[in-house]
Amino acid sequence: MSHTTPSPRTRRSARAAVGAAAIGLLLAVGLTGCHAGADTASAKQSATASASATPTAAPSTAPSAAAVAALPEAKYNAVIGGLLPSYEPDVPKAADHAYTITADAPLYGDDKTTPVARFAAHNFLGQPSVIVPVRFDGAWALVMTPARQALPSATNGAAAAQTVAWIRRDLLTRGDALPDHVVVAVGAQTVSIVDHDGTTLHQFPAGIGAGGTPTPTGIAGYIQARYLDPAQDQTVHPINLTSLHSAAADEPYGGDDGGLIGVHYESVARGAVSHGCVRLDGDAVDAVNQLPLGTVVQIVA
């Protein structure tokens, strides 16, 4: 793993994936759960993003930039006890747009007083971090984070697969609309793209987690990043990295990727065959790759 750019690593391989990204800077990356990424497929920002999620919100009382920088980053392989575990099984109504921030922002627990972590303005790919709200409460937004609140080994294999935290609403800049969402049905072993009205637009067979490394169910996360991984032969179909983690094992494939769940191409994309990731064939993953970053991924039994 690079000492300058932390990166997830694959579950298919314990080695770190290092690749050159050719937009603006060179950057080492990896994937999650079943893969690790090396190249980038940029997060598309809306060209018509609003100036702020709530232009009329009161000025932020965030701590100083130095104090924010000292907070632990809520990133893919972090475990931050002050974050809030999420067990929300449904697609949040507030998740109709993705958001970004212009600078690292403090995250809070339910007291909304003492910051517990920070959301970095740019993710491990060097791209703008995508933030997805669960709900709004006045000047505050409850948002999903890419980090864990606790490890499965510390919770008898019952850790939350998703976390949330409060952020000042006036720090958010609205971006792409999120009209559709992804539904992973573990029992049926399918992945569907569903619109806002609940109409299934596309449905594909999928490979899901094996018995000892199951794909978590009864939870919703979002697609936080998308990129290629030449080191793992992912040079055609970008990997969709979600904010979700294994709820059953700290590191289902070893390594230090945080047990992340990815939605990605694999030649064997049927049955209970993965370490928790969702495997798709080329046409299916290409369809998912057409969705904007921030798209909610709902995993049902």
C-alpha positions as CSV (number, residue, x, y, z in Angstrom):
1,M,0.0,0.0,0.0
2,S,1.3,3.4,-0.9
3,H,2.4,5.6,2.0
4,T,1.0,8.7,0.3
5,T,-2.3,7.4,-1.1
6,P,-4.2,4.8,1.0
7,S,-6.0,2.3,-1.1
8,P,-8.3,-0.7,-0.6
9,R,-7.1,-4.1,-1.8
10,T,-8.7,-7.0,-3.5
11,R,-10.2,-10.0,-2.0
12,R,-9.1,-12.0,-4.9
13,S,-5.5,-11.2,-4.1
14,A,-3.7,-10.0,-1.0
15,R,-1.3,-7.9,-3.0
16,A,-1.9,-4.1,-3.3
17,A,-3.0,-2.9,-6.7
18,V,-0.9,0.0,-8.0
19,G,-1.9,1.8,-11.2
20,A,-1.4,5.1,-12.8
21,A,-4.3,7.4,-13.3
22,A,-3.8,9.8,-16.1
23,I,-6.1,12.7,-15.1
24,G,-4.3,15.4,-13.3
25,L,-2.1,13.2,-11.1
26,L,-0.7,9.6,-10.7
27,L,-2.4,7.7,-8.0
28,A,-2.3,4.2,-6.4
29,V,-5.6,2.6,-5.7
30,G,-7.1,-0.8,-4.9
31,L,-10.6,-2.4,-4.5
32,T,-12.6,-3.8,-1.7
33,G,-14.1,-6.9,-0.8
34,C,-13.4,-9.0,-3.9
35,H,-11.2,-6.7,-6.0
36,A,-9.0,-3.7,-5.7
37,G,-8.9,-0.8,-8.1
38,A,-6.0,1.0,-9.8
39,D,-7.3,3.2,-12.5
40,T,-10.0,5.8,-12.2
41,A,-13.3,6.3,-13.9
42,S,-14.1,9.8,-12.7
43,A,-17.0,10.6,-10.6
44,K,-19.2,12.8,-12.8
45,Q,-20.2,16.1,-11.1
46,S,-23.3,17.8,-12.3
47,A,-22.6,20.8,-14.5
48,T,-25.6,22.5,-13.0
49,A,-24.9,21.8,-9.3
50,S,-26.5,24.3,-7.0
51,A,-24.4,26.6,-4.8
52,S,-25.5,25.0,-1.6
53,A,-27.9,22.3,-0.3
54,T,-29.5,25.0,1.8
55,P,-28.6,28.5,0.9
56,T,-30.6,29.9,3.8
57,A,-29.0,27.7,6.5
58,A,-27.3,29.5,9.4
59,P,-23.5,29.9,9.0
60,S,-21.6,26.8,10.0
61,T,-20.1,26.6,13.4
62,A,-17.6,24.0,12.3
63,P,-14.3,23.8,14.2
64,S,-11.1,25.3,12.6
65,A,-9.5,23.8,9.6
66,A,-6.7,22.5,11.8
67,A,-9.1,20.9,14.2
68,V,-11.0,19.3,11.4
69,A,-7.7,18.0,9.9
70,A,-6.9,16.3,13.2
71,L,-10.1,14.3,13.2
72,P,-10.0,10.7,11.9
73,E,-11.1,10.4,8.3
74,A,-14.3,8.4,7.6
75,K,-12.7,6.4,4.8
76,Y,-13.2,2.9,3.5
77,N,-10.9,1.1,6.0
78,A,-11.5,3.3,9.1
79,V,-13.2,2.1,12.2
80,I,-14.6,5.1,14.1
81,G,-16.7,4.4,17.2
82,G,-18.3,7.8,17.2
83,L,-20.1,7.2,13.9
84,L,-23.7,5.9,14.1
85,P,-24.5,2.3,12.9
86,S,-27.2,2.2,10.3
87,Y,-29.6,-0.7,9.8
88,E,-31.9,1.2,7.4
89,P,-33.2,-1.4,4.9
90,D,-35.0,1.0,2.6
91,V,-33.9,3.5,0.0
92,P,-33.8,6.9,1.8
93,K,-36.3,9.4,0.4
94,A,-33.6,12.1,0.9
95,A,-31.2,10.2,-1.4
96,D,-32.6,11.8,-4.6
97,H,-29.4,13.8,-5.3
98,A,-25.7,13.3,-4.6
99,Y,-23.7,16.0,-2.9
100,T,-20.1,17.2,-2.6
101,I,-18.1,19.4,-0.2
102,T,-15.5,22.0,-1.0
103,A,-13.3,21.2,2.0
104,D,-13.0,18.5,4.6
105,A,-16.0,18.7,6.8
106,P,-16.6,17.6,10.4
107,L,-19.0,14.7,11.2
108,Y,-21.1,14.4,14.3
109,G,-23.0,11.9,16.3
110,D,-26.5,12.5,17.6
111,D,-25.4,15.3,19.9
112,K,-24.4,17.4,16.9
113,T,-22.0,19.1,19.2
114,T,-18.6,17.3,19.3
115,P,-17.2,16.2,16.0
116,V,-16.2,12.5,15.8
117,A,-14.7,12.3,12.3
118,R,-14.3,14.2,9.1
119,F,-15.5,13.6,5.6
120,A,-12.7,14.3,3.2
121,A,-13.5,16.6,0.3
122,H,-11.6,14.1,-2.0
123,N,-11.6,10.3,-1.9
124,F,-8.7,7.9,-2.2
125,L,-8.8,8.3,-6.0
126,G,-8.3,12.1,-5.6
127,Q,-11.8,12.7,-6.9
128,P,-14.5,14.7,-5.2
129,S,-16.1,12.6,-2.5
130,V,-19.7,11.8,-3.1
131,I,-22.1,12.2,-0.2
132,V,-25.6,10.8,0.0
133,P,-28.1,12.0,2.6
134,V,-30.4,9.7,4.6
135,R,-32.6,12.6,5.9
136,F,-32.5,16.3,6.7
137,D,-33.3,17.9,10.0
138,G,-33.3,21.7,9.8
139,A,-29.7,22.9,9.4
140,W,-28.4,19.3,9.5
141,A,-28.2,16.3,7.2
142,L,-27.7,12.7,8.2
143,V,-25.4,11.2,5.6
144,M,-24.0,7.8,4.9
145,T,-20.2,7.4,5.4
146,P,-17.7,4.9,3.8
147,A,-16.3,3.9,7.3
148,R,-17.2,1.3,9.8
149,Q,-18.4,2.0,13.4
150,A,-17.2,-1.4,14.7
151,L,-15.6,-4.6,13.5
152,P,-17.5,-7.8,13.3
153,S,-14.9,-9.4,15.5
154,A,-15.8,-7.0,18.3
155,T,-19.6,-7.5,17.8
156,N,-19.8,-11.3,17.6
157,G,-20.0,-11.1,13.8
158,A,-22.9,-8.7,13.9
159,A,-21.4,-5.3,12.9
160,A,-23.4,-2.8,11.0
161,A,-22.6,-2.9,7.3
162,Q,-23.2,0.8,6.9
163,T,-22.7,3.9,9.0
164,V,-24.1,7.4,9.1
165,A,-23.3,10.7,10.7
166,W,-24.5,14.3,10.9
167,I,-23.0,17.1,8.8
168,R,-23.9,20.7,8.6
169,R,-26.3,21.1,5.7
170,D,-24.9,24.3,4.4
171,L,-21.5,22.6,3.7
172,L,-23.2,20.4,1.1
173,T,-23.3,21.3,-2.6
174,R,-26.0,19.5,-4.6
175,G,-24.9,17.5,-7.6
176,D,-26.3,14.8,-9.8
177,A,-29.9,13.6,-9.5
178,L,-30.3,10.0,-8.4
179,P,-33.5,8.8,-10.1
180,D,-32.8,5.1,-10.0
181,H,-31.3,2.7,-7.5
182,V,-29.8,-0.8,-7.5
183,V,-31.4,-3.8,-5.7
184,V,-29.3,-6.8,-4.9
185,A,-31.5,-9.8,-4.1
186,V,-29.2,-12.3,-2.4
187,G,-31.7,-15.1,-2.2
188,A,-32.8,-14.7,-5.9
189,Q,-29.1,-14.0,-6.9
190,T,-30.1,-11.1,-9.0
191,V,-29.2,-7.4,-9.5
192,S,-32.0,-5.0,-10.6
193,I,-32.0,-1.4,-11.6
194,V,-35.2,0.2,-10.3
195,D,-36.6,3.6,-10.9
196,H,-38.1,6.1,-8.4
197,D,-41.6,4.6,-8.9
198,G,-40.4,1.1,-8.1
199,T,-40.5,-0.1,-11.7
200,T,-37.7,-2.6,-12.6
201,L,-35.9,-1.3,-15.6
202,H,-33.3,-4.1,-15.9
203,Q,-32.6,-7.3,-14.0
204,F,-29.5,-9.5,-14.3
205,P,-28.3,-12.8,-12.6
206,A,-25.5,-12.2,-10.1
207,G,-23.0,-14.0,-8.0
208,I,-23.1,-13.2,-4.3
209,G,-21.2,-14.1,-1.1
210,A,-20.5,-17.7,-0.2
211,G,-21.7,-19.2,3.1
212,G,-18.7,-18.2,5.2
213,T,-18.4,-14.7,3.7
214,P,-22.0,-13.7,3.0
215,T,-23.1,-10.5,1.3
216,P,-24.9,-8.4,4.0
217,T,-28.6,-8.0,3.7
218,G,-31.3,-5.7,5.0
219,I,-29.3,-2.6,4.4
220,A,-28.8,0.2,1.9
221,G,-25.5,2.0,1.0
222,Y,-24.3,3.8,-2.1
223,I,-21.8,3.7,-5.0
224,Q,-19.0,5.8,-3.7
225,A,-16.4,5.3,-6.4
226,R,-15.8,3.7,-9.8
227,Y,-12.5,2.7,-11.4
228,L,-10.5,0.1,-13.3
229,D,-8.1,-2.3,-11.8
230,P,-5.5,-3.5,-14.3
231,A,-3.6,-5.5,-11.5
232,Q,-6.8,-7.6,-11.1
233,D,-7.5,-7.9,-14.8
234,Q,-10.3,-5.3,-14.5
235,T,-9.3,-3.3,-17.6
236,V,-12.7,-3.1,-19.4
237,H,-15.5,-2.9,-16.9
238,P,-15.0,-0.4,-14.1
239,I,-15.6,-1.6,-10.6
240,N,-18.4,-0.1,-8.5
241,L,-17.2,0.4,-5.0
242,T,-20.0,0.7,-2.4
243,S,-20.0,2.2,1.0
244,L,-21.1,-1.1,2.5
245,H,-18.9,-3.6,4.4
246,S,-19.0,-7.2,5.4
247,A,-21.0,-7.5,8.6
248,A,-19.6,-11.0,9.3
249,A,-15.9,-10.8,9.0
250,D,-13.3,-8.0,9.5
251,E,-11.4,-8.9,6.3
252,P,-13.1,-11.7,4.4
253,Y,-10.1,-12.1,2.1
254,G,-7.4,-10.9,4.4
255,G,-5.6,-7.6,3.8
256,D,-6.7,-4.2,4.9
257,D,-9.5,-3.1,2.6
258,G,-12.0,-2.9,5.4
259,G,-14.2,-5.7,4.1
260,L,-15.7,-3.5,1.4
261,I,-18.5,-4.7,-0.9
262,G,-18.0,-4.1,-4.6
263,V,-20.2,-4.6,-7.6
264,H,-18.0,-5.8,-10.4
265,Y,-17.4,-7.9,-13.5
266,E,-16.3,-11.5,-13.1
267,S,-16.4,-14.4,-15.6
268,V,-18.0,-16.6,-13.0
269,A,-21.0,-14.4,-12.0
270,R,-23.6,-17.0,-10.8
271,G,-24.2,-18.6,-7.4
272,A,-22.8,-18.1,-3.9
273,V,-19.2,-17.7,-5.1
274,S,-17.7,-14.5,-3.7
275,H,-16.2,-13.1,-0.5
276,G,-19.2,-10.8,-0.1
277,C,-18.9,-8.8,-3.3
278,V,-21.6,-8.9,-6.0
279,R,-20.4,-10.3,-9.3
280,L,-21.9,-9.5,-12.7
281,D,-21.3,-10.3,-16.3
282,G,-20.2,-7.6,-18.7
283,D,-23.6,-6.4,-19.9
284,A,-24.9,-6.2,-16.3
285,V,-21.9,-4.3,-14.9
286,D,-22.0,-1.9,-17.9
287,A,-25.6,-1.1,-17.1
288,V,-24.7,-0.4,-13.4
289,N,-21.8,1.8,-14.6
290,Q,-24.3,4.0,-16.4
291,L,-25.7,5.1,-13.1
292,P,-24.3,8.2,-11.4
293,L,-22.0,8.0,-8.4
294,G,-24.1,8.2,-5.3
295,T,-26.7,5.8,-6.6
296,V,-28.2,3.8,-3.7
297,V,-27.5,0.1,-3.5
298,Q,-30.2,-1.8,-1.5
299,I,-29.4,-5.3,-0.5
300,V,-32.3,-7.5,0.4
301,A,-32.5,-11.1,1.5
